[in-house]
């Protein structure tokens, strides 16, 4: 007999409820044998192996950089900087003369003082690149010394690359990206860091020694973010990681002003990459994210006070600021549209690379309208992505915010464009390219394709985990593409480093690529002048003097041209060029020293004395000028011109500024003492000059000093013979 349904019970619903109850009571299916998640030990080995490969690749790419010479700002920031010659007092070692690349950047400045202190004692003063006429011994001494500076630059770069590896790996595995690329986080991060480490565009920040300010800032920027990410994770060391993040941020503020955006980027990472999901599956509210880490943000923001204190003294007021060279915020901004677009092109195709652009001011907005529209579209996309909490907004913010301090509205007339500024922003471009390449490969091969010696299909574990040792076909193709690009870029980087092996080669390369670059032409002519090729220098500098450019650059062209003419005995023409240099730049004190020598050679004692006095007064910390003036005052053949008291004062200052390691300063001191009849002191200074010259490998110079020393020991005064 059929059983009837109970009163009030719907037959269909009853059966559905029973079925549901049976489903709920059914046991879970057993896991597949291949469903084990990746072993943490295997993952750690992969990370360690990747780090080793990154260091090896970077070392190989930059192994040709260790013979790079000191150029442009290297000379005024290192060679002529007396602060690097002593680690004590620490406040002096961490400072630098105004309007130099190290001014107001104590952490970077201190690193150069450490370089000097760690250099072999017999070569640490060999900071002038040997010219074509230099002996092999002089070049060997210079290279022994300069290798330490390049080694530290490379160490900073490699450390930054490892931090980038860590930041990228944890970002790809973070909540916002875990579903998309979390399984490929280590591989993608390795690809990004590898291409970044060997990219030729970074040579401006690694091989150009003084641009350590950029790479050090980059290192501390990445360290700040990495430590902040670790501080957000579980474990008892969260407070330690947070403190390390604040410390790295403070060190970055003392390296370069572009570090100012680091605290903002930490907050943006939390909002766009690290934010979790609510129980409803939505992104965690921004207020909750920011509230959770407010103590860290406060610590990072506190480092802005340090930066404000460093900037308050206007350490580079002659090169940064409104109104300099006729630049306004608007003219600089519209010019930067073309510059930043050029940076983006170099990120994809890093050629031709130019050491010094001397980028011309954009005549109007229409001249850069196409580039400006592209950048405006990218900026708008970044803002929209940020508002929607899309992780791509973080990459866009990374690019624009890091470039903003130097490539937006604050004019830097002395360097409108510089490839080293792309050091950190380049990472965002590479990361976006890597994710796009991985996504394209995933669509091409399918989600289940895997590679283990051959293309096959993989049974994935619950939750999408892949067995240890397996690599998907999409990952394999992405890795292969990254390795191919890295090999090409590393080869280009090695070749680019060779251009830095001599100033003449580097400036010649720059002139060939930017023939209207007045500054590069002047530097090229000055190098010919320094090597004693006076006629070649005259031709190169005469052509440079006819180019359009800033008054400062034209003044330098006339200064060096006047020096080349005077060196060939063309005193009247040389004096005219030197006076033209002063007319263009009244603050060019070096012109007074050269005019003093030229007028002294013509026997015009009154004018020579006036110019020498001005040179010594306006360049009180320039050892080269001080020793030159002291020598003239001590050895002039005309009795009316000599001034032994002043000569001793200037020579003693030059010797003190160079820590008595400049042989020519000691020679000037010997001559000054002899002029005053202090022959015992003159002989002591002479012996010191001989010892320093020999220790530095200047044997020919030492022989000349010995002849002068013999005269002093015989009680004779020195007279001009050069």
C-alpha positions in Angstrom: 0.0 0.0 0.0 1.4 3.4 -1.0 2.2 5.7 1.8 0.5 9.0 1.5 2.2 12.3 2.2 1.9 13.8 5.6 -0.7 16.5 5.9 0.6 20.0 4.9 3.7 18.6 3.3 4.3 19.5 -0.4 5.5 16.4 -2.3 8.0 18.1 -4.5 9.5 20.2 -1.8 9.7 17.3 0.5 11.7 15.3 -2.0 14.0 18.4 -2.7 14.6 18.8 1.0 15.4 15.2 1.4 17.8 15.3 -1.6 19.5 18.4 0.0 19.9 16.6 3.2 21.4 13.6 1.5 23.9 16.0 -0.4 24.9 17.7 2.9 25.5 14.4 4.5 27.6 13.0 1.7 31.3 12.7 2.5 33.9 14.9 0.7 35.6 13.2 -2.3 39.2 12.1 -1.6 42.0 14.3 -2.8 43.8 13.3 -6.0 47.3 11.8 -5.5 48.9 14.7 -7.3 47.0 17.3 -5.5 49.7 18.2 -2.9 50.5 21.9 -2.7 54.0 23.1 -3.6 56.4 22.3 -0.8 57.7 25.4 1.0 61.2 24.0 0.9 61.0 23.8 -2.9 59.8 27.4 -3.0 62.6 28.6 -0.8 65.1 26.9 -3.0 63.6 28.5 -6.1 63.8 31.9 -4.5 67.4 31.4 -3.4 68.4 30.1 -6.8 66.7 33.1 -8.4 68.6 35.5 -6.2 71.9 33.9 -7.1 71.1 34.2 -10.8 70.1 37.8 -10.4 73.4 38.7 -8.7 75.4 36.8 -11.3 73.6 38.4 -14.2 74.0 41.9 -12.8 77.7 41.3 -12.1 78.3 40.1 -15.6 76.4 42.9 -17.2 78.4 45.5 -15.3 81.8 43.8 -15.2 82.9 46.2 -17.9 82.1 49.2 -15.8 85.0 49.1 -13.4 87.3 51.2 -15.7 84.9 54.0 -16.0 86.4 57.5 -15.4 85.2 60.4 -13.4 83.3 62.9 -15.5 81.1 66.0 -15.1 79.7 66.1 -11.6 82.1 63.3 -10.5 84.9 65.9 -10.6 83.3 68.5 -8.4 81.6 66.0 -6.1 84.6 63.7 -5.6 87.9 64.8 -7.1 87.6 68.5 -5.9 85.5 67.7 -2.8 87.7 68.0 0.4 84.9 66.5 2.5 85.4 63.0 1.1 89.0 62.9 2.4 88.2 62.2 6.0 85.6 60.2 7.9 86.0 62.4 11.0 84.3 64.6 12.0 81.3 62.6 10.7 79.3 65.8 10.1 82.0 67.0 7.6 82.2 63.6 5.9 78.4 63.6 5.4 78.4 67.1 3.9 79.5 68.6 0.6 80.2 72.0 -1.0 77.1 73.9 -2.1 75.8 73.4 -5.6 77.4 70.0 -6.0 75.6 66.7 -6.6 76.2 65.6 -3.0 75.1 68.8 -1.3 72.1 68.2 1.1 72.4 64.4 0.6 74.4 63.3 3.7 73.9 59.5 3.3 75.2 59.5 -0.2 78.0 61.9 0.7 79.2 59.7 3.5 79.3 56.7 1.2 82.0 58.5 -0.9 84.0 59.4 2.2 83.9 55.7 3.1 85.0 54.8 -0.4 88.0 57.1 0.0 88.9 55.7 3.4 88.7 52.1 2.2 90.9 52.7 -0.9 94.5 51.5 -0.8 96.5 54.3 0.9 99.0 54.5 -2.0 96.3 55.2 -4.6 93.4 56.8 -2.8 94.4 60.3 -4.2 94.5 59.1 -7.8 91.2 60.6 -8.7 92.2 62.2 -12.0 91.7 60.1 -15.0 95.0 59.6 -16.9 95.2 61.2 -20.3 96.7 59.8 -23.5 100.2 60.8 -22.5 100.0 59.2 -19.1 102.2 56.2 -18.2 100.8 52.7 -17.7 101.7 53.0 -14.0 99.5 56.1 -13.6 96.6 54.4 -15.3 97.0 51.3 -13.2 97.0 53.4 -10.0 93.8 55.2 -11.1 92.1 52.0 -11.9 93.0 50.4 -8.6 91.4 53.3 -6.8 88.3 53.8 -8.9 87.4 50.1 -8.8 86.2 50.6 -5.2 83.8 53.3 -6.2 82.4 51.2 -9.1 82.2 48.1 -6.8 80.1 50.0 -4.3 77.8 51.4 -7.0 77.3 47.9 -8.3 76.7 46.4 -4.9 74.0 49.1 -4.3 72.4 48.2 -7.6 72.4 44.4 -7.0 70.9 44.9 -3.5 68.2 47.1 -5.0 67.5 44.3 -7.6 67.1 41.8 -4.8 64.7 44.0 -2.9 62.8 44.5 -6.2 62.6 40.7 -6.5 61.2 40.5 -3.0 58.7 43.3 -3.5 57.5 41.9 -6.8 57.2 38.4 -5.5 55.1 39.4 -2.5 53.0 41.8 -4.6 52.1 39.1 -7.1 51.2 36.7 -4.3 49.2 39.4 -2.4 45.3 39.3 -2.3 44.7 41.7 -5.3 46.9 39.6 -7.7 46.8 36.1 -6.1 43.9 34.8 -8.3 45.5 36.1 -11.5 49.2 35.3 -11.1 49.8 34.1 -7.5 50.8 30.7 -8.7 53.5 32.3 -10.9 54.6 34.9 -8.4 58.2 33.8 -7.9 58.8 33.3 -11.7 57.2 36.6 -12.6 59.1 38.5 -9.9 62.4 36.9 -11.1 61.6 38.0 -14.7 60.9 41.5 -13.6 64.0 41.8 -11.4 66.3 40.2 -14.0 65.3 42.5 -16.9 65.5 45.5 -14.6 69.0 44.6 -13.3 70.6 44.3 -16.7 68.6 47.0 -18.5 70.9 49.4 -20.3 68.8 52.4 -19.2 70.2 51.9 -15.7 73.8 52.5 -16.7 73.3 56.2 -16.0 72.6 55.5 -12.4 75.2 52.7 -11.9 78.3 53.5 -14.1 78.1 57.3 -13.7 79.6 57.2 -10.2 78.1 60.3 -8.6 74.6 59.1 -9.6 75.0 56.7 -6.7 72.6 59.3 -5.2 69.9 57.8 -7.5 70.7 54.2 -7.0 71.0 54.6 -3.2 67.7 56.3 -3.1 66.3 53.5 -5.2 67.7 50.9 -2.8 66.2 52.5 0.2 62.9 53.2 -1.6 62.6 49.4 -2.4 63.8 48.5 1.1 61.1 50.8 2.7 58.3 49.1 0.7 59.7 45.5 1.2 60.0 46.0 5.0 56.5 47.6 5.1 55.0 44.6 3.2 56.7 42.2 5.7 55.4 44.2 8.6 51.9 43.6 7.3 52.3 39.8 7.5 51.9 37.4 10.5 54.6 36.6 12.9 56.4 38.1 16.0 58.7 40.3 13.9 56.1 42.7 12.6 57.3 45.6 14.8 60.9 44.9 13.7 60.0 45.1 10.0 58.0 48.3 10.6 61.0 49.9 12.3 63.3 48.7 9.5 60.9 50.3 7.0 61.0 53.7 8.8 64.8 53.5 9.1 65.2 52.7 5.3 62.9 55.6 4.5 65.0 58.0 6.6 68.2 56.8 4.9 66.5 57.4 1.5 65.5 60.9 2.5 69.2 61.5 3.1 70.2 60.2 -0.3 68.0 62.1 -2.8 64.8 64.2 -2.6 62.8 61.9 -4.9 62.4 59.6 -1.8 59.7 62.1 -0.7 56.9 59.9 -2.3 57.9 56.6 -0.5 55.5 56.9 2.4 52.6 57.5 -0.1 53.6 54.5 -2.1 53.5 52.3 1.0 49.9 53.4 1.7 49.0 52.9 -2.0 50.4 49.3 -1.9 48.2 48.6 1.1 45.1 50.0 -0.7 45.7 48.6 -4.2 47.7 45.4 -3.7 47.6 44.2 -0.1 44.0 44.9 0.9 42.0 41.8 1.7 38.4 40.9 1.1 35.3 41.2 3.4 33.0 38.3 4.1 30.8 39.5 1.3 33.7 39.2 -1.2 34.3 42.9 -1.7 37.6 44.7 -1.3 38.3 45.9 2.3 37.2 49.5 2.8 40.0 52.0 2.4 39.4 53.5 5.8 39.8 50.2 7.5 43.0 49.5 5.6 44.6 52.8 6.5 43.4 52.7 10.1 45.1 49.3 10.6 48.6 50.6 9.8 48.3 54.2 11.0 51.3 53.9 13.3 53.6 52.8 10.4 52.3 55.6 8.2 53.1 58.1 11.0 56.6 56.8 11.3 57.2 57.0 7.6 55.7 60.5 7.4 58.0 61.7 10.2 60.9 61.2 7.8 59.6 64.1 5.8 60.8 66.4 8.6 64.4 65.2 7.9 64.0 65.9 4.2 62.5 69.3 4.9 65.5 70.2 7.1 68.0 69.1 4.4 66.1 71.1 1.7 65.7 74.2 3.8 69.3 75.2 3.3 68.9 75.3 -0.5 72.0 73.2 -1.0 71.6 73.4 -4.8 70.0 76.8 -5.3 72.2 77.3 -8.4 70.7 74.4 -10.3 67.2 73.8 -9.0 64.4 76.4 -8.7 62.0 78.7 -10.4 63.3 81.5 -12.6 66.7 79.9 -13.2 67.8 80.1 -16.9 64.4 81.6 -17.8 62.5 78.4 -16.8 59.0 78.7 -15.4 56.9 75.8 -13.9 54.8 75.7 -17.1 57.7 75.8 -19.6 59.4 73.0 -17.6 56.2 70.9 -17.4 55.5 71.0 -21.1 59.1 70.3 -21.9 58.9 67.3 -19.6 56.1 65.8 -21.7 58.6 65.2 -24.4 61.3 64.0 -22.0 59.1 61.5 -20.2 57.7 60.1 -23.5 61.3 59.7 -24.5 62.0 57.8 -21.3 59.1 55.4 -22.1 60.5 54.7 -25.5 64.0 54.0 -24.1 62.4 51.5 -21.6 61.2 49.4 -24.6 64.1 50.2 -27.0 67.1 51.4 -25.0 69.0 53.0 -27.9 70.5 55.4 -28.5 71.6 56.2 -24.9 73.0 59.7 -24.3 75.1 60.7 -21.4 74.1 64.4 -21.5 71.0 65.5 -23.4 71.0 69.3 -22.8 67.3 69.1 -23.8 66.0 72.2 -25.4 63.0 74.1 -23.9 59.7 73.2 -25.7 58.8 76.4 -27.7 55.0 75.8 -27.2 52.5 73.2 -26.1 51.7 72.3 -29.6 55.3 71.1 -30.1 54.8 68.4 -27.5 51.0 67.9 -27.8 51.2 64.2 -29.0 53.4 63.2 -26.2 51.4 65.2 -23.7 48.2 63.5 -24.8 49.7 60.0 -24.4 51.0 60.8 -20.9 47.6 62.5 -19.9 45.8 59.3 -21.0 48.2 57.1 -19.0 47.8 59.4 -16.0 44.0 59.3 -16.3 44.1 55.5 -16.5 46.2 55.4 -13.4 43.8 57.6 -11.5 40.8 55.6 -12.6 42.5 52.3 -11.7 43.4 53.7 -8.3 39.9 54.8 -7.6 38.6 51.4 -8.6 41.2 49.7 -6.4 42.8 47.9 -9.4 46.4 46.8 -8.9 47.5 48.4 -12.2 46.9 51.7 -10.5 49.9 51.0 -8.2 52.2 50.5 -11.2 51.0 53.7 -12.8 51.4 55.6 -9.5 54.9 54.2 -9.0 55.9 55.6 -12.4 54.4 59.0 -12.1 55.0 59.7 -8.5 58.7 58.8 -8.5 59.3 60.9 -11.6 57.2 63.8 -10.3 59.9 65.6 -8.1 62.3 65.9 -11.0 60.1 65.7 -14.1 57.0 67.9 -13.4 56.9 71.5 -12.3 60.2 72.1 -10.4 62.7 73.2 -12.9 66.2 71.7 -12.9 67.8 73.8 -15.7 71.2 72.2 -15.5 69.7 68.7 -16.3 66.3 68.9 -18.0 66.6 65.2 -19.0 68.6 62.5 -17.4 68.4 58.7 -18.0 69.2 58.0 -14.4 65.8 59.3 -13.4 64.2 56.2 -14.9 66.1 54.0 -12.5 63.0 53.2 -10.3 60.2 54.1 -12.6 61.6 51.5 -15.1 60.5 48.7 -12.7 56.8 49.5 -13.1 57.1 49.5 -16.9 58.8 46.1 -16.8 56.3 44.7 -14.3 53.4 45.6 -16.5 55.0 44.1 -19.5 55.7 40.9 -17.7 52.1 40.5 -16.5 50.8 41.3 -19.9 53.2 38.7 -21.5 52.1 36.1 -18.9 48.4 36.8 -19.6 49.0 36.5 -23.4 50.8 33.2 -22.9 48.1 31.9 -20.7 45.5 32.6 -23.4 47.7 31.0 -26.0 48.4 27.8 -24.2 45.4 27.5 -21.9 45.2 27.3 -18.1 46.0 23.6 -17.9 49.0 23.3 -20.1 52.2 22.4 -18.3 55.8 21.9 -19.1 58.0 19.2 -17.6 60.5 18.3 -20.2 57.7 18.4 -22.7 54.2 20.0 -23.1 51.6 18.0 -21.2 48.4 18.4 -19.1 48.6 18.7 -15.4 46.0 17.6 -12.8 45.8 20.6 -10.5 45.3 20.3 -6.8 42.2 21.8 -5.1 42.5 25.5 -5.0 44.6 25.6 -8.2 48.0 24.6 -6.7 50.5 23.1 -9.0 52.7 20.2 -8.0 56.3 21.0 -7.0 58.7 21.0 -10.0 55.9 21.6 -12.5 55.9 24.8 -14.6 53.0 25.8 -16.8 53.6 26.3 -20.5 52.6 30.0 -20.1 55.2 30.4 -17.3 57.8 28.6 -19.4 57.2 30.8 -22.4 57.3 34.0 -20.2 60.5 32.9 -18.6 62.1 32.1 -22.0 61.1 35.6 -23.3 62.5 37.2 -20.2 65.8 35.4 -20.5 66.1 36.3 -24.2 65.4 40.0 -23.4 67.8 40.0 -20.5 70.6 38.5 -22.5 70.1 41.1 -25.2 70.0 43.9 -22.7 73.0 42.7 -20.7 75.0 42.6 -23.8 74.0 46.2 -24.6 74.8 47.2 -21.1 78.3 45.7 -21.3 78.9 47.7 -24.5 77.5 50.9 -23.1 79.9 50.7 -20.1 82.8 50.8 -22.5 81.9 54.4 -23.4 82.7 55.5 -19.8 86.3 54.3 -20.1 87.5 57.7 -21.2 86.0 61.2 -21.1 87.0 61.8 -24.7 85.1 58.6 -25.8 82.1 59.4 -23.7 81.9 63.1 -24.8 82.7 62.1 -28.4 79.8 59.6 -28.3 77.5 62.3 -26.9 78.5 64.9 -29.5 77.9 62.3 -32.3 74.3 61.6 -31.0 73.5 65.2 -30.0 75.6 67.5 -32.3 73.9 70.6 -31.1 74.7 69.8 -27.4 76.9 72.8 -26.4 77.7 71.4 -23.0 79.0 68.1 -24.5 81.0 69.9 -27.1 82.6 72.0 -24.4 83.4 68.9 -22.3 84.9 67.2 -25.4 87.1 70.3 -26.1 88.1 70.6 -22.5 89.3 66.9 -22.5 91.4 67.6 -25.6 92.8 70.6 -23.8 93.7 68.6 -20.7 95.5 66.0 -22.8 97.7 68.7 -24.3 96.2 68.7 -27.8 95.8 72.4 -27.8 95.3 72.9 -31.6 92.6 70.2 -31.7 91.0 71.7 -28.6 91.0 75.2 -30.2 89.1 73.9 -33.3 86.5 71.9 -31.2 85.9 74.8 -28.8 85.7 77.4 -31.5 82.9 75.5 -33.1 81.2 75.1 -29.7 81.4 78.8 -29.0 79.3 79.5 -32.1 76.4 77.3 -30.9 73.3 78.6 -29.2 72.9 77.8 -25.6 72.7 79.1 -22.1 75.0 81.9 -21.0 76.7 79.5 -18.6 77.5 77.0 -21.3 78.7 79.6 -23.7 80.9 81.1 -20.9 82.5 77.7 -20.4 83.1 77.4 -24.1 84.9 80.7 -24.2 86.8 79.9 -21.0 88.3 76.7 -22.3 88.9 78.3 -25.8 90.8 81.2 -24.1 92.9 78.7 -22.2 93.7 76.7 -25.4 94.7 79.9 -27.2 96.9 81.1 -24.3 98.6 77.7 -24.1 99.7 78.2 -27.8 101.1 81.7 -27.1 98.1 83.5 -28.6 97.7 85.7 -25.6 95.8 88.6 -27.1 93.1 86.2 -28.6 93.1 84.2 -25.4 92.5 87.2 -23.2 89.7 88.4 -25.4 88.0 85.0 -25.0 88.5 84.9 -21.3 87.0 88.3 -20.9 84.1 87.2 -23.1 83.6 84.3 -20.7 83.4 86.7 -17.7 80.9 88.9 -19.6 78.6 85.9 -20.0 79.1 84.6 -16.5 80.5 87.1 -14.0 80.7 84.4 -11.4 83.2 82.3 -13.4 86.0 82.8 -11.0 88.3 80.4 -12.8 88.5 82.9 -15.6 90.2 85.3 -13.3 93.0 82.8 -12.5 93.6 82.2 -16.2 93.5 85.9 -16.9 96.0 86.4 -14.1 98.4 84.0 -15.8 97.9 85.5 -19.2 98.5 89.1 -18.1 101.5 87.9 -16.0 103.0 86.3 -19.2 102.6 89.7 -20.9 104.2 91.5 -18.1 101.1 93.4 -17.0 101.7 93.0 -13.3 98.8 95.3 -12.1 96.1 93.4 -14.0 97.6 90.0 -13.2 97.6 90.8 -9.5 94.0 92.0 -9.6 92.7 88.9 -11.3 94.7 86.6 -9.0 93.3 88.3 -6.0 89.7 87.9 -7.3 90.3 84.2 -8.1 91.6 83.4 -4.6 88.8 85.4 -3.0 85.9 83.8 -5.0 87.3 80.2 -4.9 88.6 79.9 -1.4 88.0 76.1 -1.3 89.3 75.3 -4.8 92.8 73.8 -4.3 93.7 74.0 -8.0 93.1 77.7 -8.1 94.8 78.4 -4.8 98.0 76.5 -5.7 98.1 78.2 -9.2 97.8 81.7 -7.7 100.3 80.8 -4.9 102.8 79.6 -7.5 102.5 82.8 -9.5 102.9 85.0 -6.4 105.9 83.1 -5.3 107.8 82.6 -8.6 107.0 85.6 -10.8 110.1 87.1 -12.4 108.8 90.6 -11.9 109.6 91.8 -8.4 106.5 94.0 -8.3 104.2 91.0 -8.7 105.6 88.6 -6.0 104.0 88.4 -2.6 105.5 85.8 -0.4 103.2 86.3 2.5 100.1 85.8 0.4 101.6 82.9 -1.5 102.3 81.0 1.8 98.7 81.7 3.0 97.2 80.3 -0.2 99.5 77.4 -0.6 99.0 76.3 3.0 95.3 76.4 2.5 95.6 74.3 -0.7 97.7 71.8 1.1 95.3 71.6 4.0 92.2 71.2 1.7 93.9 68.2 0.0 95.2 66.6 3.2 98.7 67.2 1.9 98.1 64.6 -0.8 98.3 67.0 -3.8 101.9 67.1 -5.0 101.4 70.4 -6.9 100.0 72.1 -3.9 103.1 71.0 -1.9 105.3 72.3 -4.7 103.6 75.7 -4.5 104.1 75.6 -0.7 107.8 74.9 -1.3 108.1 77.9 -3.6 106.2 80.1 -1.2 108.4 79.3 1.7 111.5 79.8 -0.4 110.2 83.2 -1.5 110.0 84.2 2.2 113.5 82.9 2.9 112.2 80.0 5.0 114.4 77.5 3.2 114.3 74.7 5.8 110.5 74.6 5.6 110.7 74.9 1.8 113.0 71.8 1.7 110.7 69.9 4.0 107.7 70.7 1.7 109.8 69.8 -1.3 110.7 66.4 0.1 107.0 65.8 0.9 106.1 66.8 -2.7 108.6 64.3 -4.1 107.3 61.5 -1.8 103.7 62.1 -2.8 104.5 62.3 -6.5 106.4 59.0 -6.3 103.7 57.3 -4.3 101.1 58.4 -6.9 103.3 57.1 -9.8 104.2 60.6 -11.2 107.9 59.9 -11.6 108.5 62.7 -14.2 106.9 65.2 -11.8 109.0 63.9 -8.9 112.2 64.5 -10.9 111.2 68.1 -11.5 110.5 68.5 -7.8 113.9 67.2 -7.0 115.6 69.9 -9.1 113.6 72.6 -7.3 114.3 70.9 -3.9 118.1 71.1 -4.6 117.7 74.8 -5.3 115.9 75.4 -2.0 118.5 73.3 -0.1 121.1 75.6 -1.6 119.2 78.7 -0.4 117.9 79.7 -3.8 114.4 81.0 -4.5 112.4 79.5 -7.3 111.4 81.5 -10.3 108.7 80.8 -12.9 109.9 78.1 -15.4 106.6 76.6 -16.5 
